[in-house]
Each structure stands twice: as C-alpha cells, then as structure tokens.
Amino acid sequence: VDVYLVLGYETLKADRRQMISDALPDGVGLEVWEDAKTYNKRPKPGQSLKLADHALSRQHRFVLRDKLSFYDFFACFEDDMRITADHVLNFLQLSSDIKRLHEIALSDSDRLARVSDPSPPKTQRHRPNDGASVGNDVVDDPISAEHVKRLFPGLLRVEVLDRKSDHPLRRDPTTLGNHRFVKEVPPSARAFASDGMSLLDPTICCDETHDPPRGRMTPHPQMDEVVLWETNVQATGVRKFPHPLGWAAAMPVEDRADVGSYWSGYPSTYGDSDGKRPRRVDATIGNQAGFMATRSQIEYFHEESCPGGFLPPYDDAKQWKGDSLQRHSVEFWSGGFQLFGQCFLNRILSLDPRKFERQLIYHASNNKQRTVPANKVIRAGDFYGQIVKVKERAEQFAMRS
C-alpha cells in the first residue's frame, strides 16, 4: 500500500511531509507530486496562456496511468474525504458480486441473468419518455451480460451535524423531518428499529473518536445527525437483481446509459403521469468527490466504456475537442462525473443496511450543512427509509399481472 499526494502548491514543507510519514503505518510508502497544475492547452480567443486551476483535479489520471501495472486497487479522492478499510472491503465485495453475476449471464444461452422467483409477466410496459432504452417499471426483469457489466458500486457523501447552538438545522427540530418528498415517499418503518432509530450504523462512515475531534468533524456521531444533500428520492430507483446482488437502489444516470429500475416516481408519485425522471441534474446527481476501482475496472473504463478514454493522453479530437481541460470541470475529473455521466456506468447502492452504510463517505470539512439550502438536506437514515419504501411499492407493483 502506498499514498500518492497530488499537490497544487509548489513545495511540501519538510516538517509537513514528516508529519504525514509519521502518521502512515509501517511499510506504507509516500510519493508526492508538487506543483502539479498545468496550463490550458488551447486558450480561448483573447485569453493569455495561464495556469488552469482546475487542472489539479485531473492530474491523478496521469498517476493512474503510470502506476496501473504496479497495483491491484486504486482509491482517488479529494483531500477532505474520509475513506476507511470498511469502504474498500465493501466496494470489493460488491464488485465481486457484479463480476459473478456477469459470469452467470455469460453462461446463459441468451446471455441473461434471472432472479430465482420472478414476478408474473407484464402485458404492458412503460415506454420511456426520454432517451432511455427501458421504461421506469423494471423490477426483477432478466438482465443482460452487457448491462451487468455497466453496474458499479456507488458512494454518497455525508456530513455529521455540528453541535453548535446556532446551527440552523438544530434550532427547529422539525426542519429535517420535513424534507422534500416526505409526503410522496414517507420513510418505511422497516428501515428503523423498534426504538425509532435507523438500522444504519453511523460509526462505519463517520466515527470520530478523538476528543476534542480533529478538524471540523463531530465526535461520537448519532445516526440522526448524519445528513446528505446531493441527491434525493425523486432521482432514485430500485431493482431486484439476480443473486448474488439482490435488491439495490439505482442512482441517477444518463438516460442513454440506463439499464433499468423501478423509478420512485412511477407511475405518478409526484403528480405527473408523464413526469420525466431526473437525469443529469446537478442538485441530485450525487457528487462522490472521488472514486475507487480495481486495475481491471480501470482498464474497462479506459478501453471500453469511456468515450475518448479514461486515462491520458486525451488525444481523441472528437471527444476532447483539442483540450480536455477547456471542456470539463473539477467534478468531471475528481468528482466521478465522467464515470456516471459519459462512461455508461450505473451506480447502485445495496439495500442491505450493513452494505448501504459502507457506501456513505464522510465529507470531513463538514461545511456543506451550513451553506446549502435547508430543503436539500436530509438525514441519511430517512433517505434509506424512503428507498426501502420504494422497494415495497416495487414489490407490490411486480405482483400485479
């Protein structure tokens, strides 16, 4: 295991480097790329040649290219994300389940994987009203090997509410309970224990045991303090995949890439029988602030799924228009937007609470909770409960002939 830091400033001071080295376990290497910014390749008319500040978010791709043959697994995240062994092991398990399901589909004569107890066949199916090839009523349909290959374990950024007396989300205890779409999709009681507490364990994503806490992190978090803000149930679907995956939530994906799920808005949850499913909407797309992947997954991104490639040199004129930096933002490169925006990947969240809680990652800066509109913030446990409610509705729908 090695750590590679990509830095925007010119020099990492010796005492800071030593501090980092001292914090790493024995045997873990440290490499540092200082002054990693680059220039815009093709300035716009009237623009002088100058540093592209957002280029720093792309530079990890050059590291991936150079190191790809030396490591089996890569975790690339912005510097304020808390990633633990629990996250990595869960990601690897879900990736292994996807790979196994792909092998099952390939072994079938029709190259399809099927659930063991399918629901009655439907005579009428929903027809998509956007660029998707499947409708919004997919519950437990057979899934092709090609579609399985596009599945990818997703991640959700969360924060833990700080405990200052002036916190706007704490002053009025009803604010978080009146989150968006709570009437249309109330959280299922099955997502909570008998005492009303969420089934999710907050210590997996967010346990800060230091007292006083490091940085802005909140110590000893409770699950009702863990919140998210970058997606909501309106942009979410569910699907029952064949073993070994089972039930999972479908995160937002481009219409052309959608492999199918039962959308929370189907048929008219939000008041419009022909309502369009949120796709690439900034408020709900779910920025991950990074990604993790095995070597074989990165090779798949680069060689098959991502137009123009996932790794440098980004010389495909049709895709990159001569300068990849001129066209794309920080979120495209380091937030994972390329993967689930252009590479046809469908992110999924397991509905097993022990796995779901390991797909929540702590934004340790802990500052979004005070800067985003209050109506975008929802407790992670309530969001999970809403997804479970959509699953219940999908099961009811599936049993209708």
C-alpha positions, 0 to 999 in steps of 0.5 A: 500500500502506498499514498500518492499526494497530488499537490497544487502548491509548489513545495511540501514543507519538510516538517509537513511531509514528516508529519504525514510519514509519521502518521502512515503505518509501517511499510506504507510508502509516500510519493508526492507530486508538487506543483502539479497544475498545468496550463490550458492547452488551447486558450480561448480567443483573447485569453493569455496562456495561464495556469488552469486551476482546475487542472489539479483535479485531473492530474491523478489520471496521469498517476493512474496511468503510470502506476496501473501495472504496479497495483491491484486497487486504486482509491482517488479522492479529494483531500477532505474525504474520509475513506476507511478499510470498511469502504474498500472491503465493501466496494470489493465485495460488491464488485465481486458480486457484479463480476459473478453475476456477469459470469452467470449471464455469460453462461446463459444461452441468451446471455441473461441473468434471472432472479430465482422467483420472478414476478408474473409477466407484464402485458404492458410496459412503460415506454420511456419518455426520454432517451432511455432504452427501458421504461421506469417499471423494471423490477426483477426483469432478466438482465443482460451480460452487457448491462451487468457489466455497466453496474458499479458500486456507488458512494454518497457523501455525508456530513455529521451535524455540528453541535453548535447552538446556532446551527440552523438545522438544530434550532427547529427540530422539525426542519429535517423531518420535513424534507422534500418528498416526505409526503410522496415517499414517507420513510418505511418503518422497516428501515428503523428499529423498534426504538425509532432509530435507523438500522444504519450504523453511523460509526462505519462512515463517520466515527470520530473518536478523538476528543476534542475531534480533529478538524471540523468533524463531530465526535461520537456521531448519532445516526440522526445527525448524519445528513446528505444533500446531493441527491434525493428520492425523486432521482432514485430507483430500485431493482431486484437483481439476480443473486448474488446482488439482490435488491439495490437502489439505482442512482441517477444516470444518463438516460442513454446509459440506463439499464433499468429500475423501478423509478420512485416516481412511477407511475405518478408519485409526484403528480405527473403521469408523464413526469420525466425522471431526473437525469443529469441534474446537478442538485441530485446527481450525487457528487462522490468527490472521488472514486475507487476501482480495481486495475481491471475496472480501470482498464474497462473504463479506459478501453471500453466504456469511456468515450475518448478514454479514461486515462491520458493522453486525451488525444481523441479530437472528437471527444476532447475537442483539442483540450480536455481541460477547456471542456470539463470541470473539477467534478468531471475529473475528481468528482466521478462525473465522467464515470456516471455521466459519459462512461455508461456506468450505473451506480447502485447502492445495496439495500442491505443496511450493513452494505448501504452504510459502507457506501456513505463517505464522510465529507470531513470539512463538514461545511456543506450543512451550513451553506446549502439550502435547508430543503436539500438536506436530509438525514441519511437514515430517512433517505434509506427509509424512503428507498426501502419504501420504494422497494415495497411499492416495487414489490407490490407493483411486480405482483400485479399481472 
